Amino acid sequence: MIANLMMYRRPELNEAHAQLWRFIHARLSDLGIASPETLSQDAEEFFVWKHPDLVLSQTCGMPYRMWLHDKVQLVGTPDYGLPDCPAGYYRSAIVVRADDPRTQVSAFKDATFAYNQTFSQSGYAAPFWHVKPHGFWFENRLQTEQHLASARAVATGHADIASLDAVTWRNIEKYEPFATDLRVLEWTKPTPGLPLITALGQNAELIFQAVLGAIGDMDQHARELLGIQSIVKIPKDAYLSVRNPD
């Protein structure tokens, strides 16, 4: 068995994620579903997502539609209460340095774009379709592996522009001093947020109920730290209909 909740992991949130899992684990146990006592937060993401005994994990919409949709089950999508987004949806903050005088994304055609992974919905696919109407994609690109590193690359001048998951950006604004060196240039259109998944042999509906109850079991402080409000069901087709970059 394996489980993790690594997508929004950062030191300040470790205990809140651990608390959420304790309540999920307890509710799963009450429902007769075996699960590990602790999260495998340091495990490699695809190892977890494709594990035959996966109980619960959170993935990104792009890996889900490209490689996982026929190998796992959707459980549900956490709702982080993001402004201007339907429940369970999210968008990307396109950030630049606060002192950069450019005011439109079209002015960044020749700029250096920092991104975490080419298979990131928020870091790569969303900005790709956001700038496409302007007739270009960034020729100068810097892969950073993580949203946090992309934001830091812009703040320190190693890149000029980046696209960050709205939840991650909210946490960066809260916890990273360098956030004041950045500003949001534009926002991308909302798409389905990061879904919770489980292995094909699991009871996805009961796991959904366990997660829903566990969110309600959390203390208010931990729930506010994660920014999580509930869990919703977004149809599989809504994920699969989001376009990949050309």
Buried (B, 14 or more C-beta within 10 A) or exposed (E): BBBBBBBBBBEEBEEBBBBBBBBBBBBBEEBEBEBBEEBBBEBEBEEBBEBEEBBBBBBBBBBBBBBBBEBBBBBBBBBBEBEEBEBBBBBBBBBBBEEBEBEEBEBBBEBBBBBBBBBBBBBBBBBBBBBEEEEEBBEBBBBBEEBBBBBBBBBEEBBBBBBBBBBBBBBBBEEBEEBEBBEBBBBBEBBBBBBBBBBEEBBBEBBBBBBBBBBEBBEEEBBEBBBBBBBBBBEBEBBEEBEBBE
